[in-house]
Amino acid sequence: MKKINPSIKNHLLIGIFISFWLFIFAYFIRPFDDGTISSKQWILISAGFSFIAFLCYGFIAVIQKSLFEKALKWNVLFEIAILLLFHLFFLVLTYSYYKSPILNGGFGFLKFLQVIILKSALISTPIIVLARIYSVKLIPIQDENITIRGENKLDILKIRKNDLVCVSNAQNYVEIFYTEGSLIKTKLIRSTLKKVQKDFDFLVQIHRSHLINPTHFKAWKNQDTIALTQMELPVSKNFKEHLLSL
């Protein structure tokens, strides 16, 4: 999985689907029924486990959004790490619930892991993976809009985040380069590079006078210059290592 929909709202919908599926599975299949668990207890087990699954998935949705915004990419290793994190949270919280006075379960931790969690993971993981894949295909990834403001009231620019190419220092102003269709356009706003970087932390500094949007990085022209969308910028030694690590 090389793409991800980072929207927490959309992933909460996946969490609802997973929790509903888990409730149906747990209540009707009863994967660890030994004949001593009543229907009332199965409702408590199913409802509790499904709600915990929703909480766990909601939590990893927040983590993966933060990870994606910092890395600006997604790959198989990130996907595996997120799935393992989900199952780890689910194990800890469900075991706590299982041993609580509500259920007062008799299994020890290792038995609980073997009989309940591993079986649940084998069945739920493919469902989660498919739901995450189809969240990319079926739910459009919204292109986030940003508003860049300067010191004056008229100093304002509203553009899509992905259209912003770079921001350069221009004495008491910053010059904003952005795409509009196939063209590169610019706007001067009275502000500082430091303030722009503070307001938009996805921008990467490559020079004391330049910030870039990493999504527009194309290639290294030479050791000291990079190519962006329809333009080139110098890279200073102080920021080169950070840029290489992205």
Secondary structure as UniProt FT lines:
FT   HELIX           8..29
FT   TURN            31..32
FT   HELIX           39..71
FT   HELIX           76..98
FT   TURN            101..103
FT   HELIX           109..112
FT   HELIX           113..117
FT   HELIX           118..138
FT   STRAND          145..149
FT   TURN            153..154
FT   STRAND          156..160
FT   HELIX           161..163
FT   STRAND          164..170
FT   TURN            171..172
FT   STRAND          173..180
FT   TURN            181..182
FT   STRAND          183..189
FT   HELIX           193..199
FT   TURN            201..202
FT   STRAND          204..207
FT   TURN            208..209
FT   STRAND          210..212
FT   HELIX           214..216
FT   STRAND          219..222
FT   TURN            223..224
FT   STRAND          225..228
FT   TURN            229..230
FT   STRAND          231..234
FT   HELIX           237..245
//
